[in-house]
Amino acid sequence: MFTAATGMAGIGVLPACSPGGQSAPEPTDALRLRVWDEQAAGVYEKALVAFTESTGIEVEVQVVGWETYWSQLPLDAAEQSLPDVFWMNTAHLDQYLGGDHLVEVGAVAGELAAQWEPVAADLYRREDGLWGVPQLWEQSVLVVNRALVDAAGGLPGDLRFDLWAESDPLRDLALALTVDSEGRRAGEEGFDPATRQVTGFSAHPDRTAVLGPFIAASGGTWQHEDGTFTFASEAGVAAVRYLAGMAGAHLAPTGAETTAKPGLCRELFTQGSLGLLQTGTYDLRALVEGIDGAFAWDLHPVVAGPEGTRPLVHAIAAVGRTVTSEERTAEIAELLTWLGGIDAQRPLAEARLGIPAHRDLRGAWDEAWSGAGVDTTVIGPAPDNPARPEHGLRSAEGTSAALPIIGEVFRGEADVNEAMARAQDAANEAAG
């Protein structure tokens, strides 16, 4: 589901619409709830039966796939036919705030908002209010192949990186893990990286799993609060130099491989040939299915840097459209309130669709994953100071413009200082 959370998909400039609420004729009396995930839609449909019985409000759940979700929404906005309630991510939120399309949910939710995890809710908070009811959130995590790491004498809980030292616990463990077909370790005479049987760490230009947490843990930011891209700072450049250096030293898959196949590191991990995978909780289902009991693995907080551990957090929220009908406005408010409560979010947690935004349901999510053989409690409570996802107008386009240029550094085709500055300029130009 949280491919969606990466904020990479593009969206055109939102067409101009008349402010003050949408008044186009309704094709049905039922409220329309739109999501981009089939499984979530099924879960909502079952839970909404009780909502309809209690309120008398009918709700039609629509699914629009991620590949067309963000291109369809602006068309609907232009035609004043947005769904009544729909899923949103932070990369696209501001494009709809500017057109007076969305309901401010702080007043709607009232005291209920205090029960939501701040790390998720605050991503939808602006100076003028709260604009989304958080549903699910995800965070970056480190996944460890227990057999490989134990054999190498590694302690995942002690892993950290040092940008300016010759080595550090992360590189030491990655070095110990990396071995070729003849059993030679990286750095030993005769080591052949082309025949690696095991590689150490997933250092690759993945914005959510690696770049975001490493740049933040180095003291940098991906964007300023106003949305300006700022990742080409001294800290950002140093973090990318460090990561690309791991790939260049054969402690990670080659940049040529990972930029050509973004899912390679996860694939290598499920095959038992990567010792340390930094990814996100959104990948847990794929890991369980891919590994299928072939070896023991577990979760840990992301690798720490000079500023500690800084996992990147994404959140999906439900947003409501503004309408001129007072009756429908009240119905939309009632649905939004229900979506923020336990009755709506418990089924999502039990289906392991993401960490529930309602604080009281974290245990239900942990228990659901425990039933699948994964201990999620070890990653701890919601982080106090996470790295932020994309935000601001056209931020998805900005990141999409930057990543191919950053990839040049990992492939050894560009100087890190020049490429990061060029990537930042491209991101800000794309964001407008």
VEXMARBA-32162 format. One record per residue: residue in three letters; x, y, z of N, C-alpha, C, CB in turn. Coordinates in steps of 0.02 Angstrom, whole numbers, plus 50000, padded with zeros to 5 digits. Glycine has a CB too. Layout:
% residues N
alaXYZXYZXYZXYZ/...
END
This chain:
% residues 432
met500414994050000500005000050000500425006350000499545000050060/phe500985006250038501355012450046501875013649993501675012550112/thr501805010349935502115013249877501845020249869501995008949812/ala501215020849886500895027249883501215032349928500175026549901/ala501495030149983501765034850031502415038050010501855031550095/thr502725035449958503365038149939503315045149910503695033749889/gly502735047149887502655053849860503015054949796502885058749910/met503135049749756503505050449694503055051649634503925044449683/ala502435049649638501995050249581501845057549566501355046349591/gly501805059249503501705066149484500975068049481502025067449418/ile500845074549479500175077149471500225083849437499785077549538/gly499795085349391499825091649357499585097349402499405091449294/val499665103449378499425109149416498665108649423499625115849381/leu498425109849482497715109049495497325114249455497565109749569/pro496835112249415496445117049377496065121649423495965113449330/ala495955127649399495595132549439494865130649446495655139549409/cys494595131549507493895130049520493605135749560493815123249557/ser492965136449557492645141649596492675139749669491915142849574/pro492885144349714492935142749785492245142649817493375147849820/gly492255140649881491645141049920491225134749921491245146549896/gly491515129149899491145122849902490895120749834490585123449950/gln490845114349824490635111549761489875110449762490995104949745/ser489555112149707488835111749706488565107849647488545118649704/ala489005103949614488775099849557488255094849580489365096349522/pro487775092949538487265088049557487585081549578486775086949500/glu487305078449629487565072049654487255066349614487415071249729/pro487655061649588487385055949551487035050949597487935052549513/thr487165051249661486855046749708486825050149776487245039949713/asp486355047949818486315050749884486865048249930485635049249914/ala487165042649912487695039749954488315044049953487855032649930/leu488645044550010489295047850011489795043449974489535049150085/arg490285046649944490805042949907491465043449944490875045549834/leu491755037749960492405037249993492895034049944492365033150060/arg493415037649926493885035149876494555033549908493975040349820/val494835027749890495495025549913495875022849853495435020249970/trp496515021449862496905018649807497105011349819497535022849796/asp496835008249871497035001449888496434996849892497425001349954/glu496444991349854495884986749852495744983549920496014981349800/gln496274981449954496174978050018495874982750069496834975250044/ala496114988950071495834993850117495104995150101496235000450115/ala494934995450037494244996550017493794991050045494174996849941/gly494014984750040493624979250066493524979650141493944972750048/val494054981650176494014982350249493524987850268494704983750279/tyr493574993550234493114999050247492384996950234493285005150203/glu492264993550179491584991650161491254987450216491574987750095/lys491634982750244491354978650297491224982750360491834972750313/ala491684987150377491604991150438491044996250431492254994650455/leu490934998650370490435003850359489725001350366490525006850290/val489624994850367488954992150377488674994750443488954984350375/ala489074994350496488844996550561488755004150562489354994450615/phe489185007850527489115015150523488445017050492489695018150482/thr488275013750437487645015150403487045013350446487605011450336/glu487085007750480486535005650525486435010750581486674998750554/ser486995013650605486955018350661486725025250640487625018850695/thr486935027450580486815034350560486295035050504487445037450537/gly486175029750468485745030150410486085033050348485145034350426/ile486735034250353487115037150298487425031550256487665041950323/glu487235031250193487525026350148488205028850122487045024850088/val488685024350116489345026150091489555021350036489865026050149/glu489745023949980490005019949924490765020549923489695022249856/val491105014949928491835014949927492075014049856492125009349974/gln492485018749832492775018449765493515017049769492645025049727/val493765013249721494485011949716494745014649650494645004349723/val495225019149654495585021649595496315019949605495465029449583/gly496605015849562497285013649571497785019349576497485009049515/trp498335017949612498845023049623499105026049558499425020049661/glu499145022049506499435024549443499015030049411499515018849395/thr498365030449428497935035749399497615040149453497395032649356/tyr497735038549516497395042149570497515049649566497635039449637/trp498145051549559498325058649564498185062449500499045059449582/ser498105058949444497905062449383497145063249379498155058649321/gln496775058849413496045059249412495785064649460495735052549431/leu496105065549518495855070349567495795077449539496295070349627/pro496315080149505496235086949480495695087549427496895089449452/leu495575082349389495035082449341494365082849377495055076249295/asp494305079049430493685079249470493595086049503493695073749523/ala494155088949526494105095649557493865100749506494785097749586/ala494135100349445493935105149393493195104449375494365104149331/glu492935098349379492235097149362491785097649423492165090349330/gln492055099749480491685100249543491355093549561491165105749538/ser491725088149551491455081549565491925077349607491295077849499/leu492305080649650492735076949695492315072149738493135081749740/pro492595066349756492235062049804492155065749870492615055349815/asp491665063749909491525067249972492095066750021490885064450003/val492385060750025492965059550068493455055450027492755055850135/phe494095057050032494585053349992495265053350027494655056249922/trp495645048150011496325047450039496775052950011496615040550024/met497245055050054497715060250034498395058550063497475067350059/asn498935060850030499595060650059499875067650063500065055950019/thr500435068450098500695075150111500975078450049501225074950164/ala501195074450001501505077349941500995081049898501825071949900/his500355079549906499845082649864499345087049902499465077249828/leu499395087049968498905090550009498835097949989499095090050082/asp499405101449984499375108749975499065110749909500065111649980/gln499065106449860498755108149796498005108649802498935102849743/tyr497715105449852496995105749862496795110849915496725098949881/leu497255112549959497115117750007497035124449972497655118150059/gly497435125649920497425132049886496775133549850497985132349838/gly496385128549834495765129749797495135129549839495715124649744/asp495215129849905494625129649950494215123449937494205135949940/his494555117749928494205111549913494055107349975494615107449865/leu494435108450030494425103650085494125106450149495125101350099/val493835101950187493545103550253494105103950305493015098250273/glu494095108950347494555109250404494275104550456494635116550432/val494665099350474494395093950514494495094950589494705087450493/gly494885099850608495005100850680494355102150717495475106650691/ala493945106650689493305108250721492825102350717492985114350688/val492875098350663492445092550654492605087150705492515089750583/ala493245085850714493455080350757493425082050831494165078250740/gly493545088350848493525090350918494035086550959492835089350946/glu493825083951017494275080551063494545074051034493915079251128/leu494205071250984494445065050954495155065850927493975062850897/ala495325071750902495995072850873496555071550923496045079950847/ala496405072350987496915071151038497095063751044496675073651105/gln496685059351015496815052151018497225049750958496155048351021/trp497375054250912497775052350854498515053350868497565056450793/glu498925048950838499645049450847499885055950817500005043350813/pro500195060350857500415066850831500885066250771500755070850885/val501305061050770501785060350715501415059750648502235054350727/ala500805057150649500405056550588499965062650577499975050250591/ala499625064750630499155070350623499515076850605498765071350687/asp500095078050635500445084350624500665085350551501045084850669/leu500725079950514500905080650443500355084050403501055073750413/tyr499755084150431499185087350397498965093750431498595082450394/arg499385096250474499235102450510499595108350476499445101850584/arg499225113550466499505119850441499315125250491499235121450369/glu499575131250481499435136650528498695137950536499795143050507/asp498315136950482497605138450483497175132550500497395141350418/gly497455126950522497035121450543497315114650528496375122150512/leu496905109650541497065102650528496635100350470496935098150592/trp496955097450418496615096450355496545089150335496985100050301/gly496675084550380496575077550365496475073450428497175074850325/val496075068250422495985063450477496465057750465495235060950481/pro497005057250503497505052050489497215045050496498105052750536/gln497385040650449497145033850449497705028950466496835032150381/leu498245029350429498795024650435499445028550429498755019050381/trp499965026050462500625028950452501145023350450500795034050508/glu501715024950422502265020150415502915023650432502295017150343/gln503425019750450504075022750465504635018250440504145023950540/ser505205021350429505795017650408506035013050464506355022450386/val506285007250446506545002450495507154998850465506004997250515/leu507544995750507508094991450485507884984250494508744992950526/val507974980250441507804973150442508454969150439507314971250383/val508504964150482509144960550492509054953150478509404961650563/asn509504950350437509554943050429509924940450489509904941150361/arg509574937050534509864935150598510454930450590509344931950642/ala510404925450548510944920550541511574923950517510744914950493/leu511524928050465512114931450437512424936250487511924935150374/val512014940250520512274945250565512554942050628511724950350584/asp512224936950654512494933550713513164930250698511994928250739/ala513224927150639513844923950620514414928950614513764920150554/ala514234935150595514744940450587514884943950653514524945450535/gly514534942050706514634945250771514334952150776515354945650787/gly513824953550734513534960150732513024961450786513224961350666/leu512974967650807512484969850856512064975350824512824972450922/pro511494973650794511094978650757510894984650798510474975350729/gly510774983650863510574989150905511114994350915510344986650971/asp511734992550901512294997250910512515000550845512884993550940/leu512164999350790512395001850726512315009450722511994998550670/arg512825012550698512825019750685513315021150629513005023850749/phe513235027050599513705029050548514045035550567513355029750479/asp514665036250546515065042250560515325044850493515655040650610/leu515075050650474515225053350407515955054850396514825059550395/trp516315056250450516995058750442517535053950465517065065250480/ala517345048250492517835043350515518015038550458517575039450576/glu518585035250465518785030350414518325024350414519495028150426/ser518055022650472517575017250476517115018550535517915010350482/asp516625014250544516125015050597515765008350604515615020850580/pro515335007550654515005001150663514614998550603514545001550722/leu514295003050566513915000750507514384998050454513495006450478/arg514905001650438515364999250386515754993150410515855004850366/asp515914992850474516274986950500515844980650492516454987950574/leu515204981150508514774975350502514644973650429514104976550539/ala514534978750387514434977450316515044974050285514284984050278/leu515634976050308516254972950284516284965650305516874976750310/ala516084964250367516104957350392515584952950357515984957350467/leu515044955950334514514952150302514654950650228513864955950307/thr515014954950195515104954450123515624949250105515304961350094/val515414944350065515844938650048515724936549976515734932750096/asp516264934449941516184932249872516104924649868516784934449829/ser516084921949808515944914849799516494910249826515844913349726/glu517084912949837517644909049864517714910049939518284910849829/gly517254913549970517274914650041517724920350063517504908450074/arg517964924350014518394930050032517964936050052518854931949972/arg518174939450105517824945250130518014951450090517954946350204/ala517564956150088517734962550056518344965550090517124967550060/gly518814967850050519434970550077519994965650079519324973150145/glu519844959150074520374954150073520664953450003520104947350097/glu521284951349999521614950449934521234945249892522354948349944/gly521104946949830520774942449785520014942749787520984935649799/phe519744946849831519004947449835518724949449767518804952649889/asp518214945849745517904947149680517194949649690517914940749635/pro517074956249685516394958849697515874956249648516404966349695/ala516104954149589515624951649539515314945049560515964950849472/thr515624941549607515354935049628515104935149700515894929649621/arg514934941049724514694941549794514114936849807514484948749810/gln514174933049860513624928849883513194932349935513904922349911/val513524936649974513164940650023513444947750020513244937750096/thr512994952550024513184959650025512944962550092512884963549965/gly513304967650115513184970150183512554974150194513744974150202/phe512484979850160511964984750178511634987550115512254990450221/ser511014989650123510614992150067510724999650055509874990750079/ala511335001650044511465008750028511285010049955512225010550042/his510715013249944510485014849877510045020949880510105008749845/pro509935024249824509575030749825508825030149831509735034649764/asp508595027149885507885026549901507715032349948507705019649933/arg507265036649926507115042749964506835041250033506615046949924/thr506375036550038506025035250101506445030950149505365031850088/ala506735025650123507075020850166507775023050186507115014150131/val508125026350141508835027550152509015035050151509245023950099/leu508885038450096509105045450090508795049850145508915048250022/gly508145049250155507815053350206508105052350275507085052050206/pro508125046150300508395045050367509125046850374508295037850386/phe509545045350323510255046750329510395054250327510645043250274/ile510055057950283510165065150280509925068450345509795068250220/ala509345066350371509095069250433509555067550492508385066750447/ala509795061250495510245059250549510925062450544510315051750550/ser511075065350486511695069150477511615076550493511945068350405/gly510995078550509510865085550525510575089550468511485088750548/gly510405086350413510135089850355509375088950350510455087450292/thr509095092050299508385091550285508285090450210507995097850309/trp507745087250193507575086550122507245092850095507105080550111/gln506825095850136506485102050118506455106750178505775100650091/his506405113150162506275118250213505525117850230506475125350189/glu505335120950284504625121150303504195124050248504545125150366/asp504465128850209504075131950156504045127750093504355138750141/gly504345121850094504335117450036504945117749992503735118849996/thr505375122650001505985123249961506435117149974506355129849977/phe506705114349921507155108549929507835110949953507235104649862/thr508095107550005508695109750039509205104150050508515112850106/phe509125098550014509535092550029510265093250008509235086549995/ala510435098449969511135099249948511545103249998511165102649880/ser511355102850061511735105950115512375102050127511315106450181/glu512805104550170513415100950187513255094050214513835104950238/ala512745093750258512545087350287512255082650234512035088350344/gly511845085250190511545081150137512065078350090511045085150099/val512535082650070513075080350026513495074950060513525086250004/ala513655076050123514065071150160513705064450167514245073950230/ala513045064650179512675058450185512655054550120511965059950208/val512555057950065512535054550000513235052049981512265059249944/arg513755055949997514435053649984514575047250024514955059150004/tyr514355047050085514445041150128514095035050098514175042450200/leu513465035750080513075030150053513355027749987512355032150045/ala513505032449942513785030449878514475027249887513845036549832/gly514835029449939515475026449954515415019149975515835030250008/met514875017550010514765010550029514655006249967514165009950077/ala514265008949919514155005249857514815004549819513625008749813/gly515205009949817515835009749781516345005049812516135016549778/ala516295003949878516744999349913516474992149914516855001749984/his515934990949878515634984249871515294981849935516164979249851/leu515154986349981514804984550042514044984950032515014989150099/ala513834987249974513124987749955513084985849881512834994949967/pro512494984149857512424982849785512654988849744511694981049767/thr512874987649684513124993149643512574998149626513434990449578/gly512775004349618512305009549600511985008249532512635016249599/ala512365005249487512075003549422511494998749429512605000549376/glu511554994049475511024989149486510424992149522511284983149525/thr510544995949575509984998349615509605004049581510235000749682/thr509935008049539509575013249504509175010449446510055018649479/ala509405004849419509035001649365508454997549392509494997149324/lys508524995049454508014990749483507914992849556508214983149478/pro507474997649569507395000349636507224995149689506875005649636/gly506894989749671506714984649721507234979349732506084981349700/leu507844980349705508354975149708508554973449779508964977449669/cys508644978449821508884976949889508394972549927509014983449928/arg507764974049921507264969849954507284962749925506554972849946/glu507364962249860507404955649828508004951749853507444956449751/leu508584955049858509184951649882509094949349955509784956349877/phe508754953549995508654951650065508204945550069508334957450104/thr507664945350032507214939550036507554933150011506574940749996/gln508074933949969508444928149944508994926049993508754929749877/gly509084929850047509594928150096510294930450078509594920850107/ser510344935150031511014937250008511154944650024511074936149934/leu510774947550070510904954250095510814954050170510444959650062/gly511314956350207511284955750279510844960850313511964956250307/leu510864967150290510524972650322510114976450270511024977350358/leu509464976750280509024980350235508684985950272508494975550204/gln508824992150253508444997750281507874999250233508905004150291/thr507264998550259506664999450218506145002750262506414992550189/gly505505000750255504985003650296504484998350317504625009150258/thr504064999950366503564995250389503084993550332503174998150448/tyr503044997750281502624996350222502854990150184502625002350175/asp503464987850196503734982050160503644975450199504464983050146/leu503344975750258503314969650299502944963950265502984971250365/arg502394965450234502004960150201502414956850147501344963050172/ala502754960850106503164958050052503744953950080503444963650008/leu504024956050137504564952250167504324945550193504894956250223/val503764945450227503484939150253503354934350196502834940450293/glu503044936850143502884932450087503514930350049502414936050039/gly503994934850041504594933250003505054928450038504954939549986/ile505144929450103505584925050142505254918350156505784928450208/asp504614918550172504214912450180504544907450227504084909150113/gly504824909850282505104905450332505794902650316504654899950344/ala506114905050263506754902150242507314903750291506944904750173/phe507274909250327507784910950376507474915650428508414914150342/ala507814916350484507584920750538507784927950523507874918450606/trp507334932450536507474939650526507074943550578507284941950454/asp507304949650592506934953750639507044961150623507154952250711/leu506684965250661506664972550649507054976250703505944975050647/his507314982050682507674986450728507564993650705508444984750729/pro507704998450749507685005450727508205006650672507815010150786/val508095011850633508565013450579509255014950607508305019550538/val509755014650564510445015950584510495023150609510935014750525/ala510835024050665510915030650695511485034450663511035029950771/gly511425040950662511955045350638512145050350691511745048850574/pro512485055750672512675060850721512085063750759513045066450686/glu511495063950727510895066650759510435061050784510515071150711/gly510695055050794510295049550819509915045950763509815052050870/thr509395042350782508985038850733508425043450710508685032250763/arg508345044050643507845048650615507445045050561508195055050587/pro507015040450580506615036950530506155041850494506205031350562/leu506035040550431505565044750394504865041950404505745044950318/val504395046350418503695044550430503255047150375503465047150499/his502835042750348502305044650301501635043350335502365040550234/ala501115046750313500445045350339499935046450284500285049750400/ile499435042250283498845043150240498295046150283498625036350208/ala497955051150257497395054250291496775053950247497555061450311/ala496205054150280495565055150244495405062550247494995050750276/val495255065450189495065072450186494355072950158495565076550141/gly494015078250177493325079250155493265085350111492865079850214/arg492845084850060492745090550015492245095450044492515088249945/thr492305101750026491805106750045491225106449995492125113850047/val490625107050021490025107149979489565112650004489665100149981/thr489105114649961488645120049980488045117450020488395123649918/ser487895111150014487325108250049487485107250123487115101450017/glu487085110350167487205109550238487105102350261486745114250278/glu486605098950232486475092050251487055087550233485835089550219/arg487315088450172487865084250151488505086050188487975084850075/thr488595092350204489165094450245489165090850312489165102050255/ala488575090350342488515086950406488665079450399487815087950436/glu488445076450344488575069350333489315068050322488165066850273/ile489645072450284490365071750274490735072350340490615077150224/ala490525077050382490835077850448490745071550490490545083950484/glu490155068450486490025062450525490465056650501489285060550521/leu490545056050436490975050750409491705051950428490905050350332/leu491935058150424492625059650443492745057950516492785067050429/thr492275059750558492335058250630492375050750641491755061250669/trp491955047050607491965039650614492635036850591491385036450573/leu492895039450535493535037050509494115038250557493685040250443/gly494045043250601494565044550650494515040450713494565051650667/gly493985036350718493865032650779494095025450776493155032950795/ile494015022150832494235015250839493855010450794494165012950912/asp493205011450786492795006850746493025006550674492075008850749/ala493265012050647493495012150578494205009550572493455019150549/gln494635011250620495345009750613495555002950640495735015150648/arg495165000050686495354993450711495394988250654494854991250764/pro494894987950609494944982950555495564984050511494324983150512/leu495754990350500496364991650461496974989050497496434999150447/ala497004990150563497574987650602497594980150602497524990250675/glu497024976950611497014969650613497174966550545496324967150637/ala497054970250491497234967950424497964969550407496774971050372/arg498324972650454499034974250445499154978850385499454967850437/leu498704983750377498764988250320499194994350333498074990550298/gly499404995250393499825000950411499735002150486499635007350370/ile500185005950516500135007550587499525012050596500795010950614/pro499055010250639498455014350646498605021150677497935010650689/ala498265026150653498375032950679498085033750749498065038050632/his497575029950765497275030350832497755026950882496575026950834/arg497955030750932498465028350979498265021851013498595033651031/asp497625021051028497415015151066497445008751026496715016151091/leu497605009250962497605003250919498295000850901497225004750856/arg498815004050927499485001650911499574994450933500025006150944/gly499304992750991499354985951016499014980950970499074985451084/ala498454982950940498094978450894498524977150832497424981550873/trp498874982150809499324981350751499904976750768499584988250726/asp500214978050826500764973750849500534966450855501044976250917/glu499934965550883499684958750893499554955350826499034958950935/ala499294959150778499154956350712499804954050679498804961450667/trp500334957950685500974955950656501284950250695501444961850652/ser501184950050760501434944550799501134937950775501294945550874/gly500504938250756500174932250730500474929950664499454933550720/ala500814934650629501154932850566501894931350578501074938450516/gly502104931150641502794929450657503274935250658503024924450610/val503024941450661503464947250660503364951250723503324951650597/asp503904952650760503864956650820503984963950802504394954250873/thr503434967750798503494974950781503594979350842502874977150744/thr503544976550902503614980650961504334983250969503414976651024/val504804979750937505514981550947505694988250915505964976150919/ile505284990650869505444997150839505245002950884505114997850771/gly504885001350938504735006350988504125010650970505315010750997/pro503985015551012503415019951000503545024650942503255024051064/ala503055028750926503135033550872503745038050884502495037850864/pro504145039250834504755043350844504585050550861505195043150782/asp504995053550903504895060450924505105065450872505265061750988/asn505605063650833505895068550786506035065150719506545071650815/pro505515063150683505635059450621505855063950564505005055750602/ala506125060850513506225064350450505545065150416506725060550403/arg505445070750382504795072250353504755069750281504645079750356/pro504155067950260504055066250189503975072650148503435061750181/glu503855071750083503735077450039503145081550063503625075149967/his503185088150056502635092550073502695098850031502615094250149/gly502135102050020502145108149980501945106949908502825111449983/leu501795112349873501565111849804502075108349760501425118749777/arg501845103549722502235099949672502875096949701502425104549615/ser502845095049765503435092049796503595085149768503335091649872/ala503075081549748503195074949718503595075649653502535071249704/glu503405080649613503775081849551504495083949566503425087349509/gly504585087749619505265089849637505715083949653505245094549695/thr505475079549696505875073649714505985069249653505535069649769/ser505475068449611505555064349552506085067049505504885063849514/ala506155073649503506675076649461507365075749491506535084149451/ala507405075449557508055075149591508365068149592507985077549661/leu507955063049602508225056449614508655053649558507665051649627/pro508475054449494508915051949441509615055149443508605053049373/ile509645061449462510295064849465510695062249524510195072549470/ile510375061349581510725058349638510965051349621510265058249700/gly510575047849581510775041149559511445041149522510255038249515/glu511605046649488512245047149453512835046449501512295053749415/val512745049049562513275048549612513385041249632513105052849675/phe512845037649641512905030649661513205026349605512215027849680/arg513105028449543513405024749487514115026949473512985025649423/gly514365031849510515045034249500515125038549439515515028549496/glu514585041549415514595045449354514655052949365513985044049313/ala514575055149428514575062349441514885063849509513855065149439/asp515185069749514515445072049578514865073649625515905078349569/val514915071649688514355072349733514155079549744514515069049799/asn514645084149750514475091149762514095094149702515115095249776/glu514355092849643514035095449582513355092449573514465094149521/ala513295085849581512665082449567512125084349618512765074849568/met512305085049681511805086849731511545093849719512095086249801/ala511985098449701511765105249686511315105249624512365109949674/arg511495101349575511095100949514510415097649528511465096949459/ala510415092449570509795089149588509335093849626509935083049629/gln509615097749671509215102449710508915107849665509635105749765/asp509315110349618509045115249571508485112249529509605117949525/ala508585106049507508065102849467507425101749507508315096149440/ala507505100049571506915098949614506535105449623507135096049682/asn506885110849638506535117149649506225119849585507015122249678/glu506555118749529506265120849465505635116949450506775120149408/ala505655110349461505065106149448504485107949494505255098649456/ala504645109749556504125111649603503845118549589504385111349675/gly504215122449551503965129049532504035134249587503245128649511/
END
